[in-house]
Amino acid sequence: MPFLTINPFHRKARTTQYKNISAWFIALSAIFSTSVLADALTPYRAEYEVSRKGSVQGSALRELTKNTDNTYILTYKSDIEWMIFSDERNERAKFKISNNQAIPLEYSMSRKGTGPDKQYNLVFDQSKKQIFSSQKNNPLKIDWKAEQKDLLTYQFQLRQDLKAGKTSFSYPIIDKNGNQRNYDFEVDGKETITLPIGNVETIRVKRLYDNNKRQATAWFAPEYDYLLVKMYKGKEGIEQFQVKLKQYDK
């Protein structure tokens, strides 16, 4: 999706550009959904640079912590600026592990910057088999699925399945509108890539879409316990952004 030059005296042009840039930022969050936890049992902190056409536009942080009750908190934060546009995004998921499966408990997202601010929360009531959204007065009217994930906890499952040697993956997701969707991926090969942290041997994973207009690829490093180390997002062959690992700490 190419960027447009904005004439500050034309409101219509600004509105269109806001929508385009907002979509770009939303896409960034979505593609970060192909990321993977470093280790479900070991807290970690991973820092990334976000760039477009070789120019760094911002940074992102993913962090995993463990609670005393053996639940986990995964957070994702991004801070991106491009010309007069900005986007700050925070996501937080609370989950537990059972039989090597990520069981979602709570999820929240907030963003601010260019365009309207947004915030919403999801609560997964595992005992009642219901999902509650801050955008609705009642439980979501969806079929309960034991394998249901939010936009962060399914990422743990992808890592576990990748480590187990699987080559194709499909996860039912609850999106920000409270709708059920499937995120599908497949292994696309192995590749040695160069990152700010050095050369890394990786497994390349592609997200599968229902058309060929969008492209999303993520690279995971076995030597970093299958941590996401790079990702690419494109639309109709045009790069939207790339994300690369620049620091990793346990």
Backbone torsions as a table, in degrees:
resi	resn	phi	psi	omega
1	MET	NA	106.4	-176.0
2	PRO	-70.5	149.8	175.3
3	PHE	-81.1	153.0	-179.3
4	LEU	-110.1	151.2	173.8
5	THR	-84.8	129.9	-174.3
6	ILE	-100.7	129.4	169.9
7	ASN	-88.1	113.3	-174.0
8	PRO	-63.5	-11.1	-178.8
9	PHE	-96.4	1.9	-178.8
10	HIS	-116.9	105.9	-176.7
11	ARG	-61.3	-40.7	-178.5
12	LYS	-62.2	-41.8	179.0
13	ALA	-64.0	-40.9	179.3
14	ARG	-63.0	-43.1	-179.2
15	THR	-60.8	-44.9	178.2
16	THR	-61.1	-43.4	-179.2
17	GLN	-66.5	-38.4	176.9
18	TYR	-57.6	-43.4	-179.8
19	LYS	-64.2	-41.6	-179.9
20	ASN	-64.1	-46.7	-178.6
21	ILE	-67.9	-39.7	177.6
22	SER	-59.4	-41.4	178.3
23	ALA	-63.0	-36.4	179.0
24	TRP	-64.3	-44.0	179.6
25	PHE	-66.6	-40.1	177.5
26	ILE	-62.8	-39.9	178.3
27	ALA	-62.0	-37.5	178.6
28	LEU	-60.2	-45.8	178.9
29	SER	-62.7	-40.4	-178.7
30	ALA	-65.3	-43.7	-179.1
31	ILE	-70.9	-27.6	174.8
32	PHE	-64.5	-14.5	174.9
33	SER	-68.4	-10.2	173.6
34	THR	-87.7	1.7	-179.7
35	SER	-74.1	170.6	-172.8
36	VAL	-139.3	145.1	177.6
37	LEU	-68.9	145.6	179.7
38	ALA	-66.3	-46.8	178.5
39	ASP	-162.6	124.7	-175.5
40	ALA	-66.2	-18.4	-177.8
41	LEU	-105.3	-11.3	-176.4
42	THR	-119.3	117.1	176.7
43	PRO	-57.6	147.8	179.9
44	TYR	-153.4	168.4	177.2
45	ARG	-140.1	123.7	-178.7
46	ALA	-125.5	127.4	179.8
47	GLU	-110.5	140.4	-177.0
48	TYR	-130.6	154.1	169.2
49	GLU	-105.3	141.8	-179.8
50	VAL	-111.3	125.7	-175.3
51	SER	-136.1	162.8	173.9
52	ARG	-139.9	124.3	-178.6
53	LYS	52.2	42.1	175.0
54	GLY	83.0	-3.5	-179.1
55	SER	-106.5	124.9	-179.3
56	VAL	-70.6	125.8	-178.1
57	GLN	-107.9	-13.4	-178.6
58	GLY	173.0	-164.9	-176.7
59	SER	-139.1	163.0	177.8
60	ALA	-142.6	151.5	-178.6
61	LEU	-136.1	134.1	173.0
62	ARG	-123.8	135.0	-176.6
63	GLU	-142.4	136.4	178.7
64	LEU	-117.3	130.5	176.0
65	THR	-129.7	155.5	-179.8
66	LYS	-113.6	134.8	178.3
67	ASN	-90.0	164.8	-179.2
68	THR	-67.6	-21.0	179.0
69	ASP	-91.8	15.7	178.2
70	ASN	68.2	20.3	167.1
71	THR	-95.0	168.1	-176.5
72	TYR	-125.9	151.8	174.6
73	ILE	-121.0	121.6	174.8
74	LEU	-112.4	127.0	178.7
75	THR	-120.9	147.4	174.9
76	TYR	-132.2	128.2	178.9
77	LYS	-131.1	139.5	175.3
78	SER	-137.2	147.6	178.9
79	ASP	-139.0	109.5	-172.1
80	ILE	-128.4	138.4	176.2
81	GLU	-134.5	139.3	175.6
82	TRP	-145.4	115.6	-175.1
83	MET	52.7	-120.5	-178.6
84	ILE	-93.3	6.2	-176.1
85	PHE	-100.5	147.1	178.9
86	SER	-144.8	156.0	178.6
87	ASP	-153.5	120.2	173.0
88	GLU	-115.3	127.9	-173.5
89	ARG	-133.5	137.5	177.8
90	ASN	-132.6	128.8	175.0
91	GLU	-125.6	146.2	-179.2
92	ARG	-144.8	131.3	177.7
93	ALA	-129.4	136.3	172.6
94	LYS	-111.5	131.4	-178.3
95	PHE	-152.1	170.0	175.3
96	LYS	-128.7	167.2	-179.3
97	ILE	-113.4	130.8	176.6
98	SER	-142.0	121.8	-179.1
99	ASN	52.0	44.2	177.8
100	ASN	64.4	22.7	177.8
101	GLN	-117.2	140.9	175.4
102	ALA	-83.6	121.6	-179.5
103	ILE	-108.0	109.4	-175.9
104	PRO	-71.5	142.3	177.4
105	LEU	-118.9	-47.0	-179.8
106	GLU	-145.7	149.2	175.8
107	TYR	-146.0	140.2	177.0
108	SER	-143.5	151.5	177.3
109	MET	-143.0	139.3	173.0
110	SER	-142.0	147.1	175.7
111	ARG	-145.5	151.5	175.1
112	LYS	-147.8	160.0	-177.6
113	GLY	140.0	-147.1	179.4
114	THR	-62.7	132.1	-177.5
115	GLY	87.9	-174.4	-176.3
116	PRO	-70.1	140.8	173.8
117	ASP	-73.8	153.4	-178.2
118	LYS	-139.4	150.3	175.7
119	GLN	-159.4	136.5	174.7
120	TYR	-157.3	161.4	-177.5
121	ASN	-136.6	149.1	173.7
122	LEU	-127.0	141.1	174.3
123	VAL	-125.4	125.6	179.9
124	PHE	-100.0	104.9	178.0
125	ASP	-86.6	96.9	-174.8
126	GLN	-68.6	-28.7	-179.4
127	SER	-75.6	-40.5	179.8
128	LYS	-89.1	-8.9	-178.2
129	LYS	56.7	51.1	178.5
130	GLN	-136.6	153.7	177.9
131	ILE	-122.0	128.6	-179.0
132	PHE	-110.3	140.1	179.6
133	SER	-122.2	143.2	176.6
134	SER	-67.6	-12.9	179.5
135	GLN	-89.5	-6.0	-177.3
136	LYS	-127.2	154.7	178.5
137	ASN	-86.2	-20.6	-176.5
138	ASN	-127.9	170.0	176.0
139	PRO	-56.1	149.6	179.0
140	LEU	-62.8	139.1	-179.9
141	LYS	-88.0	76.6	-180.0
142	ILE	-136.7	160.5	175.6
143	ASP	-76.5	126.2	178.7
144	TRP	-69.0	131.6	176.8
145	LYS	-124.6	130.2	-177.4
146	ALA	-59.8	-30.5	-177.4
147	GLU	-92.3	7.7	-178.4
148	GLN	-59.3	137.8	-179.9
149	LYS	-127.5	166.3	168.3
150	ASP	-100.0	-171.9	-173.3
151	LEU	-75.1	-2.7	175.2
152	LEU	-117.3	-42.2	-173.4
153	THR	-68.6	-24.7	177.9
154	TYR	-66.3	-20.1	-178.1
155	GLN	-67.4	-35.2	174.3
156	PHE	-61.0	-42.2	-178.3
157	GLN	-64.8	-37.1	177.2
158	LEU	-60.8	-43.9	178.4
159	ARG	-60.7	-47.7	-178.8
160	GLN	-61.1	-42.1	-179.6
161	ASP	-68.8	-35.4	177.5
162	LEU	-66.3	-42.0	177.9
163	LYS	-64.6	-30.1	-179.3
164	ALA	-78.2	-3.4	176.6
165	GLY	94.7	6.5	178.3
166	LYS	-70.1	152.5	-178.4
167	THR	-119.1	-6.8	175.2
168	SER	-139.1	146.9	-171.9
169	PHE	-144.5	144.3	175.9
170	SER	-145.4	126.7	-175.6
171	TYR	-130.4	127.7	174.8
172	PRO	-76.2	129.2	-173.3
173	ILE	-121.6	145.0	167.2
174	ILE	-98.4	117.7	-177.0
175	ASP	-88.0	-176.4	-174.2
176	LYS	-66.0	-19.7	179.1
177	ASN	-93.7	3.6	-179.7
178	GLY	81.0	16.3	179.9
179	ASN	-97.3	151.5	175.5
180	GLN	-87.3	133.6	177.1
181	ARG	-140.2	162.9	174.2
182	ASN	-112.1	133.6	171.9
183	TYR	-105.3	121.9	-176.3
184	ASP	-117.6	141.5	-178.2
185	PHE	-141.3	162.8	171.5
186	GLU	-149.9	148.6	176.5
187	VAL	-70.8	134.7	-175.3
188	ASP	-115.5	7.5	177.7
189	GLY	126.0	-175.2	178.2
190	LYS	-113.4	151.4	-176.7
191	GLU	-158.3	139.7	171.9
192	THR	-93.9	122.7	-177.3
193	ILE	-122.2	158.3	178.0
194	THR	-105.0	126.7	-177.8
195	LEU	-127.4	169.8	174.8
196	PRO	-56.4	-24.1	179.0
197	ILE	-90.8	-1.4	178.7
198	GLY	119.8	-169.9	178.7
199	ASN	-80.2	135.9	-174.8
200	VAL	-137.4	134.4	172.7
201	GLU	-79.8	130.0	-174.1
202	THR	-134.0	164.4	168.3
203	ILE	-108.7	126.5	-176.5
204	ARG	-93.9	129.7	-178.3
205	VAL	-125.1	132.2	178.4
206	LYS	-108.5	142.1	171.9
207	ARG	-85.7	139.1	-177.7
208	LEU	-99.1	127.8	178.1
209	TYR	-112.1	167.9	179.0
210	ASP	-83.4	0.8	173.2
211	ASN	-149.4	173.3	-176.3
212	ASN	-100.3	16.6	-179.7
213	LYS	-76.4	-30.0	-177.5
214	ARG	-110.3	146.6	177.7
215	GLN	-132.7	135.9	176.8
216	ALA	-145.6	123.0	-178.8
217	THR	-132.0	138.9	178.6
218	ALA	-128.8	146.0	179.7
219	TRP	-117.5	130.0	-178.7
220	PHE	-119.4	141.1	-173.7
221	ALA	-108.5	112.1	176.7
222	PRO	-57.1	-35.0	-178.8
223	GLU	-68.4	-17.3	173.3
224	TYR	-106.1	31.1	-179.3
225	ASP	57.0	43.2	176.0
226	TYR	64.7	31.8	174.0
227	LEU	-69.5	144.3	170.8
228	LEU	-65.5	126.7	-179.9
229	VAL	-119.0	-16.6	177.9
230	LYS	-157.9	150.1	171.4
231	MET	-150.9	155.8	-177.3
232	TYR	-133.1	137.9	176.2
233	LYS	-127.8	130.9	179.2
234	GLY	-140.9	162.6	176.1
235	LYS	-140.1	122.8	-178.3
236	GLU	52.1	41.6	176.6
237	GLY	80.4	-0.5	-179.1
238	ILE	-103.6	127.4	-179.6
239	GLU	-64.4	131.0	173.5
240	GLN	-96.0	-42.0	175.2
241	PHE	-172.7	166.7	170.8
242	GLN	-131.8	149.2	177.6
243	VAL	-126.3	131.5	-177.7
244	LYS	-133.2	138.7	178.4
245	LEU	-68.4	132.0	177.8
246	LYS	-120.0	-16.7	176.8
247	GLN	-160.2	141.5	-179.0
248	TYR	-140.3	128.2	-179.3
249	ASP	-135.7	139.0	173.3
250	LYS	-100.6	NA	NA
